[in-house]
Amino acid sequence: MCDDRDMKIAGASFPASAGFSDEAEAVEFNREKQSGVLDRAKELGRRMVGALQASGGEFAFGAAEEEDALLTLQRQILLAFVVTVGVERFCISKLAAETAHQSFYNCMKQTLPALYQELSGGDFSFYYLAYRRGGDVERRMGQTFAMLCARDGDPVYQELGEALYCWFMSVVEKKAWELEIGRQPSNG
């Protein structure tokens, strides 16, 4: 299990002068801490690492068992990216999303250190660029996935990337709802 002792979220209550830009942020923090939202957000981050690990043993959508190393790595990076944008999209508050992010990355650093190191590379940035362009995000994720798998323009890889994106986004949403910190997405 992941150790949350290095989390930057503080104790039971916080005065406004303790790092918050205004009193409203401190009030929100105290409210979400007292209601258990932040603890559930930490759990969401841990569960998403577990879901990422579980997806590693099986390659969805019928691909060959002898998946090459680049494809495996790109699949993991794409799924980690989906967690990053998914918690922003589905968590009930910005603070809950930030807490889930931090928990996800802390847990990943402990349990999947090689993948954690890969996330600081340029591949993750390509997904962000595609995501931020808007429009048909799923299609852009598929195109980016194919490109990063050295299969630029390959419709099979594009469809695989799109399917992975959509599938794991639904996993993030489901887990947020299970933990009672989910909200309806606005768009994207």
C-alpha positions in Angstrom: 0.0 0.0 0.0 1.1 3.5 -0.6 2.4 5.7 2.2 0.7 9.1 2.4 3.0 10.6 5.0 4.7 12.9 2.5 1.4 14.4 1.4 1.3 18.1 1.5 -2.3 18.3 2.9 -2.3 19.4 6.5 -4.1 18.4 9.7 -7.7 18.8 10.8 -7.9 22.6 10.3 -5.9 25.4 8.9 -5.8 29.1 9.5 -6.1 31.3 6.5 -2.5 32.6 7.0 -1.1 29.1 6.6 -0.4 29.1 2.8 -3.9 29.9 1.5 -4.3 32.9 -0.7 -7.6 33.9 1.0 -9.9 32.9 3.8 -12.3 31.3 1.3 -9.6 28.7 0.4 -9.0 28.0 4.1 -12.7 27.5 4.7 -13.0 25.2 1.7 -10.1 23.2 2.9 -11.5 22.8 6.4 -14.9 21.9 5.1 -13.5 19.2 2.7 -11.2 17.9 5.3 -14.0 17.6 7.9 -16.4 16.0 5.5 -13.9 13.3 4.4 -13.6 14.5 0.8 -9.8 14.8 1.0 -9.4 11.4 2.5 -11.6 10.0 -0.3 -9.6 11.9 -2.9 -6.4 10.4 -1.5 -8.0 7.0 -1.9 -9.0 7.8 -5.5 -5.3 8.5 -6.3 -4.3 5.2 -4.7 -7.0 3.3 -6.5 -6.1 4.7 -9.8 -2.5 3.5 -9.4 -4.0 0.1 -8.7 -6.2 0.3 -11.8 -3.1 1.3 -13.8 -1.2 -1.7 -12.5 -4.1 -4.1 -13.1 -4.3 -2.9 -16.7 -0.6 -3.8 -17.2 -1.2 -7.5 -17.1 -3.8 -7.5 -19.8 -3.8 -5.8 -23.1 -7.3 -4.7 -23.9 -8.9 -5.1 -27.3 -7.3 -8.3 -28.4 -3.7 -7.3 -29.2 -1.0 -9.9 -29.4 0.5 -11.3 -26.2 4.0 -10.3 -27.3 3.3 -6.5 -27.0 6.5 -4.6 -27.8 8.1 -2.5 -25.1 7.3 0.9 -26.8 3.6 0.0 -27.1 3.5 -1.1 -23.4 5.2 2.1 -22.3 3.0 4.3 -24.4 -0.1 2.6 -23.1 0.9 3.2 -19.5 1.8 6.8 -20.2 -1.6 7.4 -21.9 -3.4 5.8 -19.0 -1.5 7.9 -16.5 -2.4 11.0 -18.5 -6.0 10.0 -18.4 -5.9 9.9 -14.6 -4.4 13.4 -14.6 -7.1 14.9 -16.7 -9.8 12.6 -15.4 -9.6 13.7 -11.8 -9.7 17.3 -12.9 -12.8 16.5 -14.9 -14.6 14.3 -12.4 -13.7 15.4 -8.9 -16.2 17.6 -7.1 -13.7 20.4 -6.3 -10.3 21.7 -7.3 -8.9 20.8 -3.9 -10.2 17.2 -4.2 -8.6 16.9 -7.7 -5.3 18.3 -6.4 -5.3 15.9 -3.5 -6.1 13.0 -5.8 -3.3 14.0 -8.2 -0.8 14.2 -5.4 -1.8 10.9 -4.0 -1.7 9.3 -7.5 1.8 10.6 -8.1 3.1 9.8 -4.6 1.8 6.2 -4.9 3.1 5.8 -8.4 6.5 7.0 -7.3 6.6 4.3 -4.7 5.0 1.4 -6.7 5.9 2.2 -10.3 9.1 4.2 -10.1 10.2 3.6 -13.7 6.8 4.8 -15.1 6.9 7.7 -12.7 10.2 8.8 -14.2 8.8 8.4 -17.8 6.1 10.9 -17.0 8.6 13.8 -16.8 9.6 13.1 -20.4 8.2 14.8 -23.5 5.6 12.1 -24.3 3.3 13.2 -21.5 3.5 16.8 -23.0 2.3 15.6 -26.4 -0.8 14.2 -24.8 -1.4 17.6 -23.0 -1.0 19.5 -26.2 -3.5 17.2 -28.0 -5.9 17.5 -25.1 -5.7 21.3 -24.8 -6.4 21.8 -28.5 -10.0 20.8 -27.8 -12.3 19.6 -30.4 -12.4 15.9 -30.9 -10.2 15.0 -27.9 -10.7 11.2 -28.2 -9.5 11.2 -31.8 -6.5 13.5 -31.0 -5.5 11.1 -28.2 -5.6 8.2 -30.6 -3.5 10.1 -33.2 -1.0 11.1 -30.5 -0.8 7.5 -29.2 -0.1 6.2 -32.7 2.6 8.8 -33.3 4.3 8.0 -29.9 4.2 4.3 -30.7 6.1 5.1 -33.9 3.0 4.2 -36.0 1.9 7.7 -37.0 -1.2 7.6 -39.2 -1.8 3.9 -38.5 -5.6 3.6 -38.1 -5.3 0.5 -35.9 -3.0 2.3 -33.4 -5.2 5.4 -33.6 -8.3 3.4 -32.7 -6.5 1.6 -30.0 -5.3 4.9 -28.4 -8.8 6.3 -28.7 -10.3 3.2 -27.1 -7.8 3.2 -24.3 -8.4 6.9 -23.6 -12.2 6.4 -23.5 -12.1 3.2 -21.5 -9.8 4.5 -18.8 -11.6 7.8 -18.6 -14.7 5.8 -17.7 -12.7 4.0 -15.0 -11.6 7.3 -13.4 -15.2 8.5 -13.5 -16.5 5.3 -12.0 -14.0 5.3 -9.1 -14.7 8.9 -8.4 -18.4 8.1 -8.1 -17.7 5.1 -6.0 -15.9 7.3 -3.5 -18.6 9.9 -3.6 -16.4 12.6 -4.9 -17.6 12.5 -8.5 -19.3 15.3 -10.4 -20.9 15.6 -13.8 -18.3 16.6 -16.4 -18.7 20.0 -18.0 -17.2 18.9 -21.3 -14.2 17.4 -23.0 
